[in-house]
Structure formats: structure tokens, C-alpha cells
Amino acid sequence: MKRILLVVATLIVIALAGFALTVNGQKTRAAANVAEPLVQQPLYTDYKGVRLGMTADDVHTKLGNPVLKDAELDYYVFSDNETAQIAYDANHKAKAISVDYAGGVGAPDFKTVVGPTLDSRPDGSQYKVVRYESLGFWVSYNRTAGPVMIVTITIQKIG
């Protein structure tokens, strides 16, 4: 009789332990399903190593001397097809980066800038803007229509 009670007690302990593990596993899976939402990571954050918030001196170190230089804006010409403008805030830190690619020559694929799709306008041009509110900036990709297509990629602080 003692052996039967011992076996029954052992089986009850094993059953309770198994039940506790199952409930715990379900709680862990449920917690994993309710995890905090992921922050969308930007695809495109810099141009030739130049990022928003860099000082004008740091921008010049990365890109060289601009063709036109001002306290608020630097203008660069890298080739017949590629130009860039870096706009600065009152503290002389980059607040916007805009790059133009004439004929689209040298432009990165839009998928690496704003994701898998572009929106179309009636005139045949295409565009997309992606806002990264939690990171404080937006990125846009614009492709004009017409005989001289231009791709413009812009990274700009929000606000």
C-alpha cells in the first residue's frame, strides 16, 4: 500500500511539474507575441559618409571643398550627372542632404532608399517619402518624367 501511495504521489508531482512547465511555456510564448513594437530601421541614412547632424567641417572632410559655400548651404558638383546640396542649421550642423542624379546615372536603386515600391503621379514621375518619426528625419526618392529624367534623394530632419 505504501508503494502504491508513493507511486501515485510521484505521478501527481510529475503531472503538476509538467503542467507548470506547459503554463510557463505558454506565458513565455504569449509574452514574446506581445513584445514591444520594432522601430523601423531606415534603409538610407547617409550620402558618402555624410549624415544629418554633422558639422560643416566634418562634411568638408568627407566631401571636399564645395563649389559654392555658404553658412547655410554647400553645393557640390561631383560629375556631369551628380550634384549634392548640404543645408545647415544655425549651429552649422547638417539638417538636410539632397542629391541629384541627371538621367538617373549613378543613383542608387529606390528599393535601397525607400523600400519596395514607389508612388506614381499622372505625369509619369515617381516618388516616395518615408518618415522615421522616432529617429527625427525623413527620406525621399523622386524620379522626374520627361526627356531629362532626374533622380533626387533627400534626407532631412523633421521640424
NUTI-589089 format. One record per atom (N, C-alpha, C): residue number from 1; x, y negated, z; residue in one letter. Coordinates in steps of 0.001 Angstrom, whole numbers. Last residue first. Example, Ala and Ser with C-alpha at 12.3 -4.5 7.8 and 13.67 -1.06 7.14 Angstrom:
2
   seq      east     north        up   type
     2     12850      2250      7080      S
     2     13670      1060      7140      S
     2     12900       -30      7870      S
     1     13190      5690      7800      A
     1     12300      4500      7800      A
     1     13200      3300      7800      A
This chain:
159
   seq      east     north        up   type
   159     11132    -68881    -38591      G
   159     10969    -70052    -37709      G
   159     11963    -71137    -37884      G
   158     13273    -66261    -39288      I
   158     11884    -66654    -39118      I
   158     11859    -67850    -38175      I
   157     16013    -66450    -41564      K
   157     15497    -66421    -40194      K
   157     14037    -66837    -40196      K
   156     16267    -64522    -44578      Q
   156     16070    -65805    -43884      Q
   156     15523    -65585    -42487      Q
   155     17491    -63498    -47606      I
   155     17416    -63092    -46202      I
   155     17290    -64400    -45430      I
   154     16623    -62778    -50950      T
   154     16747    -63771    -49869      T
   154     16621    -63092    -48522      T
   153     17382    -62352    -54269      I
   153     17256    -61658    -52988      I
   153     17531    -62695    -51903      I
   152     16199    -62519    -57493      T
   152     16608    -63313    -56328      T
   152     16348    -62497    -55077      T
   151     16824    -61976    -60822      V
   151     16505    -61308    -59560      V
   151     17051    -62188    -58450      V
   150     15518    -63132    -63826      I
   150     16412    -63424    -62700      I
   150     15914    -62647    -61487      I
   149     15333    -62936    -67332      M
   149     14933    -62382    -66044      M
   149     15991    -62729    -64999      M
   148     14435    -64695    -69826      V
   148     15628    -64675    -68968      V
   148     15184    -64232    -67580      V
   147     11869    -64240    -70917      P
   147     13068    -63939    -71708      P
   147     14357    -63905    -70875      P
   146      9766    -62784    -68306      G
   146     10117    -63706    -69374      G
   146     11434    -63369    -70024      G
   145      9685    -62748    -64714      A
   145      9338    -62192    -66017      A
   145      9823    -63176    -67077      A
   144     11823    -62244    -61830      T
   144     11003    -63049    -62733      T
   144     10684    -62261    -63995      T
   143     11712    -60690    -58842      R
   143     12214    -60496    -60207      R
   143     11277    -61248    -61134      R
   142     12673    -60797    -55482      N
   142     11847    -61402    -56536      N
   142     12511    -61165    -57885      N
   141     12594    -59788    -52250      Y
   141     13139    -59411    -53548      Y
   141     12174    -59973    -54584      Y
   140     13386    -60803    -48891      S
   140     12521    -60759    -50073      S
   140     13314    -60370    -51315      S
   139     13210    -60448    -45410      V
   139     13984    -60194    -46633      V
   139     12999    -60176    -47796      V
   138     13292    -62224    -42263      W
   138     12606    -61537    -43345      W
   138     13541    -61397    -44535      W
   137     13844    -62084    -38653      F
   137     14132    -62510    -40024      F
   137     13271    -61738    -41012      F
   136     13643    -61117    -35979      G
   136     13676    -62545    -36246      G
   136     14059    -62970    -37653      G
   135     13197    -58622    -35045      L
   135     14596    -58976    -35291      L
   135     14757    -60441    -35690      L
   134     10483    -58459    -34920      S
   134     11225    -58215    -33679      S
   134     12706    -58572    -33823      S
   133      9803    -58946    -37650      E
   133      9443    -59890    -36587      E
   133     10312    -59708    -35340      E
   132     10734    -58635    -40457      Y
   132     11224    -57913    -39292      Y
   132     11042    -58836    -38095      Y
   131      8976    -58425    -43467      R
   131      9246    -59200    -42245      R
   131      9680    -58264    -41127      R
   130      9535    -58368    -46820      V
   130      9445    -57511    -45644      V
   130      9870    -58337    -44438      V
   129      8114    -59011    -49892      V
   129      8688    -59615    -48695      V
   129      8479    -58634    -47553      V
   128      8461    -58653    -53382      K
   128      8078    -58055    -52108      K
   128      8804    -58792    -51003      K
   127      7650    -58802    -56899      Y
   127      8190    -59341    -55657      Y
   127      7792    -58457    -54487      Y
   126      7703    -59531    -60418      Q
   126      7505    -58620    -59299      Q
   126      8190    -59172    -58055      Q
   125      5964    -60780    -63338      S
   125      7032    -60832    -62341      S
   125      6688    -59892    -61189      S
   124      3730    -60741    -64886      G
   124      4707    -59676    -65078      G
   124      5871    -59716    -64107      G
   123      1746    -62532    -64319      D
   123      2705    -62922    -65363      D
   123      3779    -61863    -65619      D
   122       347    -61394    -62166      P
   122      -242    -61336    -63512      P
   122       752    -61687    -64627      P
   121      2776    -59595    -60172      R
   121      1938    -60766    -60434      R
   121      1390    -60650    -61859      R
   120      3207    -56724    -58089      S
   120      3280    -57378    -59401      S
   120      2335    -58557    -59461      S
   119      5353    -55541    -55517      D
   119      4046    -56039    -55931      D
   119      4233    -56774    -57256      D
   118      7308    -52543    -55323      L
   118      7211    -53996    -55485      L
   118      5770    -54331    -55838      L
   117      8437    -49856    -53148      T
   117      7545    -50467    -54139      T
   117      7697    -51982    -54174      T
   116     10267    -48808    -51201      P
   116      9954    -48060    -52418      P
   116      9099    -48743    -53479      P
   115     12403    -51536    -49920      G
   115     11658    -50284    -49859      G
   115     11173    -49804    -51207      G
   114     13999    -53764    -50168      V
   114     12671    -53921    -49549      V
   114     11841    -52644    -49523      V
   113     16608    -52771    -50884      V
   113     16427    -54096    -50294      V
   113     15110    -54179    -49517      V
   112     16638    -50450    -52196      T
   112     17635    -50588    -51134      T
   112     17520    -51928    -50416      T
   111     14729    -50883    -54122      K
   111     14447    -49878    -53093      K
   111     15432    -49976    -51923      K
   110     15877    -52609    -55957      F
   110     14917    -53149    -54986      F
   110     14640    -52170    -53851      F
   109     19357    -52271    -56375      D
   109     18037    -51732    -56646      D
   109     17073    -52207    -55567      D
   108     21283    -55321    -56578      P
   108     21001    -54001    -56007      P
   108     19583    -53561    -56377      P
   107     22516    -56799    -59567      A
   107     21558    -56818    -58461      A
   107     21382    -55409    -57890      A
   106     24076    -56728    -61831      G
   106     24744    -56637    -60539      G
   106     23811    -56614    -59342      G
   105     21769    -58486    -63684      V
   105     23090    -57851    -63725      V
   105     23746    -57901    -62351      V
   104     19436    -59788    -63997      G
   104     19427    -58656    -63071      G
   104     20762    -57958    -62968      G
   103     19674    -62048    -65422      G
   103     19495    -60829    -66190      G
   103     19418    -59592    -65304      G
   102     21407    -63310    -62665      A
   102     20868    -63587    -64001      A
   102     20822    -62297    -64796      A
   101     20735    -63165    -59445      Y
   101     21410    -62316    -60423      Y
   101     20749    -62549    -61781      Y
   100     21166    -65057    -56501      D
   100     20522    -64937    -57806      D
   100     21389    -64104    -58735      D
    99     20581    -65055    -53044      V
    99     21480    -64659    -54127      V
    99     20671    -64488    -55401      V
    98     20604    -66652    -49989      S
    98     19825    -66403    -51197      S
    98     20792    -66156    -52354      S
    97     20240    -66799    -46614      I
    97     21171    -66345    -47654      I
    97     20314    -66018    -48863      I
    96     19885    -68871    -43766      A
    96     19316    -68259    -44969      A
    96     20433    -67917    -45946      A
    95     21361    -69687    -41675      K
    95     19949    -69422    -41396      K
    95     19247    -68798    -42603      K
    94     24551    -69745    -40310      A
    94     23743    -69334    -41459      A
    94     22318    -69006    -41036      A
    93     25271    -72655    -38408      K
    93     25191    -71195    -38475      K
    93     24226    -70824    -39595      K
    92     25450    -75310    -37598      H
    92     26318    -74820    -38671      H
    92     26417    -73300    -38679      H
    91     23461    -76183    -35981      N
    91     24682    -75704    -35318      N
    91     25683    -75107    -36304      N
    90     21374    -76694    -37695      A
    90     22052    -77840    -37093      A
    90     23346    -77452    -36376      A
    89     21899    -74078    -40177      D
    89     21085    -74836    -39231      D
    89     21915    -75981    -38651      D
    88     22515    -73596    -43705      Y
    88     22943    -73646    -42309      Y
    88     21973    -74452    -41459      Y
    87     22402    -71360    -46474      A
    87     21876    -72539    -45787      A
    87     22226    -72438    -44307      A
    86     24080    -70374    -49231      I
    86     24016    -70109    -47798      I
    86     23553    -71405    -47139      I
    85     23591    -68970    -52365      Q
    85     23434    -70168    -51545      Q
    85     23326    -69713    -50092      Q
    84     25216    -67607    -55240      A
    84     24655    -67466    -53893      A
    84     24588    -68827    -53216      A
    83     25172    -65889    -58417      T
    83     25394    -67085    -57596      T
    83     24753    -66857    -56230      T
    82     26019    -64116    -61251      E
    82     25793    -64029    -59811      E
    82     26170    -65324    -59093      E
    81     26663    -64291    -63955      N
    81     25415    -63630    -63582      N
    81     25085    -63685    -62098      N
    80     29091    -65415    -64261      D
    80     28003    -65990    -65057      D
    80     26645    -65441    -64608      D
    79     30139    -65300    -60780      S
    79     30268    -64935    -62193      S
    79     29155    -65647    -62955      S
    78     29961    -66680    -58427      F
    78     30881    -65543    -58487      F
    78     31112    -65058    -59905      F
    77     29521    -69616    -56942      V
    77     29373    -69018    -58266      V
    77     30423    -67919    -58355      V
    76     27800    -70942    -54115      Y
    76     28891    -70135    -54673      Y
    76     28534    -69658    -56072      Y
    75     27150    -73523    -51944      Y
    75     26738    -72909    -53196      Y
    75     27951    -72226    -53809      Y
    74     25960    -74235    -48687      D
    74     27097    -73910    -49540      D
    74     26560    -73212    -50780      D
    73     24349    -76673    -46693      L
    73     24262    -75664    -47737      L
    73     25593    -75489    -48455      L
    72     24730    -78598    -44718      E
    72     23509    -77809    -44683      E
    72     23469    -76658    -45673      E
    71     27141    -79811    -45226      A
    71     26885    -79364    -43854      A
    71     25673    -78436    -43787      A
    70     28362    -78440    -48305      D
    70     27662    -79468    -47563      D
    70     27439    -78938    -46155      D
    69     29889    -77759    -51380      K
    69     29918    -77562    -49931      K
    69     29268    -78754    -49256      K
    68     30085    -75913    -54288      L
    68     29506    -77094    -53663      L
    68     29394    -76817    -52171      L
    67     31648    -73637    -54416      V
    67     31739    -74616    -55493      V
    67     31192    -75952    -54999      V
    66     33264    -72517    -51353      P
    66     32115    -72682    -52247      P
    66     32388    -73721    -53328      P
    65     35991    -70364    -50762      N
    65     35511    -71747    -50817      N
    65     34339    -71862    -51783      N
    64     35068    -67124    -49396      G
    64     35976    -68090    -50002      G
    64     35371    -69476    -49996      G
    63     33523    -65267    -48041      L
    63     33213    -65541    -49444      L
    63     34197    -66465    -50152      L
    62     34642    -64938    -45429      K
    62     34127    -63784    -46180      K
    62     34027    -64064    -47677      K
    61     35356    -67530    -44702      T
    61     36361    -66463    -44612      T
    61     35920    -65262    -45449      T
    60     32918    -68804    -44957      H
    60     34001    -69162    -45884      H
    60     35101    -68114    -45862      H
    59     31609    -67629    -42783      V
    59     31096    -67414    -44143      V
    59     32203    -67708    -45149      V
    58     33103    -68682    -40693      D
    58     33103    -67230    -40911      D
    58     32602    -66886    -42311      D
    57     32433    -71399    -40996      D
    57     33834    -70969    -41136      D
    57     33922    -69475    -41396      D
    56     29711    -71340    -40432      A
    56     30145    -71706    -41780      A
    56     31591    -71268    -42007      A
    55     28910    -68418    -38437      T
    55     29304    -69819    -38591      T
    55     29728    -70075    -40033      T
    54     26036    -66302    -38702      M
    54     27483    -66511    -38817      M
    54     27777    -68003    -38955      M
    53     23285    -66117    -38817      G
    53     23886    -66462    -37530      G
    53     25398    -66654    -37582      G
    52     23090    -63492    -41193      L
    52     22462    -64626    -40532      L
    52     23124    -64846    -39183      L
    51     26195    -62469    -42715      R
    51     24940    -62200    -42008      R
    51     24366    -63503    -41456      R
    50     28293    -61249    -45177      V
    50     27746    -62468    -44571      V
    50     26377    -62137    -43997      V
    49     29048    -58995    -46580      G
    49     29507    -59138    -45198      G
    49     29013    -60378    -44487      G
    48     27686    -59305    -48982      K
    48     29155    -59309    -48985      K
    48     29725    -59546    -47586      K
    47     24992    -60000    -47133      Y
    47     25474    -60144    -48505      Y
    47     26990    -60293    -48442      Y
    46     22773    -58055    -45034      D
    46     23887    -58970    -45291      D
    46     24208    -59005    -46778      D
    45     20644    -56327    -44788      T
    45     20885    -57274    -43697      T
    45     22009    -58266    -43967      T
    44     18269    -54114    -45761      Y
    44     19215    -55092    -46321      Y
    44     19429    -56185    -45282      Y
    43     16557    -52556    -44329      L
    43     17394    -51912    -45329      L
    43     18536    -52834    -45760      L
    42     15884    -52666    -40796      P
    42     15973    -53303    -42112      P
    42     16905    -52542    -43046      P
    41     13852    -50469    -39030      Q
    41     15212    -50897    -39291      Q
    41     15297    -51495    -40697      Q
    40     11176    -50896    -36908      Q
    40     11565    -50716    -38288      Q
    40     12963    -51284    -38499      Q
    39     11152    -49247    -33907      V
    39     11341    -50552    -34523      V
    39     11838    -50291    -35939      V
    38      8695    -46847    -33011      L
    38     10023    -47141    -33516      L
    38     10055    -48543    -34118      L
    37      6751    -46914    -30026      P
    37      6850    -47016    -31480      P
    37      8277    -47407    -31888      P
    36      7398    -44543    -27421      E
    36      7306    -45930    -27876      E
    36      7460    -45994    -29390      E
    35      5559    -41432    -27526      A
    35      6774    -42218    -27341      A
    35      6568    -43627    -27880      A
    34      3639    -39580    -27570      V
    34      3205    -40915    -27197      V
    34      4420    -41810    -26961      V
    33      4875    -37172    -28078      N
    33      3959    -37687    -29095      N
    33      3516    -39115    -28810      N
    32      6240    -36773    -25708      A
    32      7024    -37029    -26919      A
    32      6139    -37611    -28008      A
    31      4113    -36225    -24025      A
    31      4897    -37440    -23792      A
    31      5705    -37790    -25033      A
    30      3360    -33768    -25112      A
    30      2422    -34892    -25150      A
    30      3162    -36204    -24950      A
    29      5623    -32252    -24496      R
    29      5258    -32473    -25895      R
    29      4310    -33663    -26027      R
    28      5456    -32395    -21686      T
    28      6648    -32905    -22372      T
    28      6323    -33178    -23837      T
    27      3006    -31156    -21237      K
    27      3182    -32551    -20827      K
    27      4364    -33161    -21554      K
    26      3598    -28609    -22194      Q
    26      2569    -29395    -22866      Q
    26      2684    -30865    -22503      Q
    25      5534    -27854    -20343      G
    25      5901    -27964    -21756      G
    25      4900    -28792    -22526      G
    24      3944    -27803    -18018      N
    24      5068    -28734    -18107      N
    24      5469    -28950    -19559      N
    23      2242    -25675    -18692      V
    23      1682    -27011    -18441      V
    23      2773    -28056    -18579      V
    22      4179    -23610    -18880      T
    22      3333    -23945    -20022      T
    22      2765    -25356    -19864      T
    21      5246    -23559    -16290      L
    21      6121    -23874    -17430      L
    21      5301    -24287    -18650      L
    20      2957    -22829    -14851      A
    20      3611    -24112    -14572      A
    20      4510    -24512    -15729      A
    19      2519    -20265    -15914      F
    19      1508    -21310    -16086      F
    19      2120    -22688    -15885      F
    18      4819    -18968    -14955      G
    18      4577    -19091    -16400      G
    18      3574    -20181    -16713      G
    17      4328    -19135    -12211      A
    17      5522    -19775    -12774      A
    17      5355    -19972    -14280      A
    16      2001    -17594    -12030      L
    16      1965    -19018    -11673      L
    16      3163    -19769    -12248      L
    15      3045    -15109    -12842      A
    15      1965    -15749    -13608      A
    15      1886    -17239    -13318      A
    14      4900    -14657    -10798      I
    14      5359    -14743    -12194      I
    14      4301    -15448    -13047      I
    13      3161    -14547     -8611      V
    13      4225    -15558     -8658      V
    13      4706    -15754    -10091      V
    12      1625    -12309     -9354      I
    12       970    -13611     -9176      I
    12      2003    -14731     -9253      I
    11      3573    -10310     -9342      L
    11      2889    -10644    -10593      L
    11      2199    -12006    -10504      L
    10      4196    -10330     -6616      T
    10      5234    -10656     -7599      T
    10      4591    -11060     -8924      T
     9      1748     -9465     -5568      A
     9      2274    -10783     -5196      A
     9      3327    -11235     -6192      A
     8      1680     -6890     -6715      V
     8       637     -7864     -7030      V
     8      1118     -9273     -6724      V
     7      3946     -5751     -5476      V
     7      3879     -5833     -6937      V
     7      2841     -6889     -7348      V
     6      3164     -5933     -2776      L
     6      4398     -6595     -3221      L
     6      4385     -6783     -4739      L
     5       886     -4315     -2790      L
     5       754     -5736     -2458      L
     5      1967     -6523     -2925      L
     4      2171     -1900     -3441      I
     4      1151     -2433     -4338      I
     4       948     -3921     -4066      I
     3      3798     -1553     -1211      R
     3      4408     -1680     -2543      R
     3      3405     -2289     -3525      R
     2      1939     -1261       818      K
     2      2833     -2420       849      K
     2      3456     -2645      -516      K
     1       819      1187         0      M
     1         0         0         0      M
     1       864     -1253         0      M
